[in-house]
Amino acid sequence: MIRLQSFVNDAWVDGTGEPAVLVNPSTEAPVAEATTGGIDMAAALAHSRDVGGPALRAMTFAERGAMLGTMAAKLHEYREELLDISRVNNGATRGDAKFDVDGATGTLEAYKRVGEKLGDKQVLVDGDITRLSRARFVAHHVRMPRPGVAIHINAFNFPAWGTFEKVAVSILAGMPVLSKPATATSWLAWRMSQIIIEAGILPAGAYSFLAGSAGDLLSHVGPHDTLAFTGSASTAGLLRGMDGFTKGSTAINVEADSLNAAVLGPKAEPGSDLWYLAVRNIVKDMTQKTGQKCTAVRRILAPVEWMDDLSEAISEELGRVVVGEPGTNGVDMGPVATASQLRDGRAGIEALAEQTSLVCGGSDPIQGTGAPEGKGYFIRPTLLRAADARSADKVHRHEVFGPCATLLPYDGSADDAAGVVALGGGSLVSSVYTDDRKWLGEFLMGAAPWNGRVLAATAKVADETLPPGMVLPNCLHGGPGRAGGGEELGGLRGLEFYTHRVAIQGDRGILSKILGIPSE
Ligand code: NAP
């Protein structure tokens, strides 16, 4: 069994005390252990702030971007090993593992290009110059790297992408990182961290890593530290209430639960290209990473007269999905990542079934193909159907973090569809399939404010659209309300969280020289 260590103060350290045990979710066999017991979290943060911060801030965007490119290339050299760790510790199929690992390297690459574009600058200009007198007295609004530590706490489902999408943006912005993956699936993030540390790509103090619990880390945050948290709404609520974030105003960005929707609108009737696109995307979203994707569809809306056809089309596809040990030939979908996810997933299906009817799947145990008898955290792809969208309130409140979604009928109007989407209280992404422009316009006005991202699939772009579950480095990721109210990525926009905006008033000529920005 591998022992995962933490990297703090530029050294690998072994925690003390009882370790958490990581398992293979297909076999339940222990594969690794980790503990952060005894690690001085305050000292770790101070080292990042005092050593890593100055080193990164002395560099230009182009130099920091170049390091991200080197990290991507180095990680890519180990791709096969990383995909295998993902199978063993995350229960990922090869496709799911690629989604996570290649998503990480792809995001590093994308932010390398953002750095190239920003070039040899060290501050970001925010808007136009503001004239404050008739002559030379002006104000520049600029964004500068925060002189603190970018703390990242990630969820269990994307140990590779979740870790490195945050690393890419923070390092490019000029902040040192302290990254903590969810313990249960931390082997992959640990190995990737080990690769980039051993390669000596980043300056001293720029990267720290915790394998195991966060301990009292968040009791030591300072005014310019930041916390980017991805995980459950309940943990987010707990963290938001801590003194550093309330009394100390330390910035926190939350990506939490989300009840994403897919909506079939007019001119996406059964048999049309948009219909097939919707069915394909819905099934992919439900089964990719065994539905453990923050962007996976949980609510499927269609006009009441299409419900039977849609229910049949989706359940037929789900019926073909082979569930089992992801290294076994023919297996399409692996297990969920942990025993508690299996317990929560089954309990969630049962809770939703109180207000819906079961179309296919369900909470009964299932033997995974290729898995040892009675072992593994396998769950059936499950489709539920509500008779009335608005009275099935649990469907709009309870996220089953697994391969489960619910069909919800609406009356065909854009207004009703947007209203049902909004019942989710804020989502990361919704997709809409229609070729009726007027209807789409009305729907977007009502539904877009309830989402971080909306995919509008119309006939002419049907062949070009990417699945809604795919988070892209150049588009915003985050969502209002229940989804946490956060924003990550979005190209240059992602740097906002890690930079401080300041208005600097003074002599136009002097300021433009010092700050390296145009005086007009
Ligand atoms: P979780 O239980 O909230 O854990 C998330 C992270 O928080 C883990 O790293 C965990 O560490 C850490 N943590 C827990 N308690 C903490 C505390 N008191 N202080 C500091 N850190 C603490 O969530 P999860 O089960 O990993 O993830 C599932 C949820 O994440 C789902 O509900 C899903 O919707 C959401 N999610 C959202 C997004 C998004 O982008 N919006 C993406 C993925 C997942 P340990 O593992 O060491 O306990």
Boltz pocket constraint, residues with backbone or C-beta under 6 A from the ligand:
constraints:
  - pocket:
      binder: B
      contacts: [[A, 153], [A, 154], [A, 155], [A, 156], [A, 157], [A, 158], [A, 180], [A, 181], [A, 182], [A, 183], [A, 184], [A, 212], [A, 213], [A, 214], [A, 215], [A, 218], [A, 230], [A, 231], [A, 232], [A, 233], [A, 234], [A, 235], [A, 236], [A, 238], [A, 239], [A, 254], [A, 255], [A, 256], [A, 257], [A, 258], [A, 293], [A, 294], [A, 399], [A, 401], [A, 428], [A, 483], [A, 484]]
      max_distance: 6.0
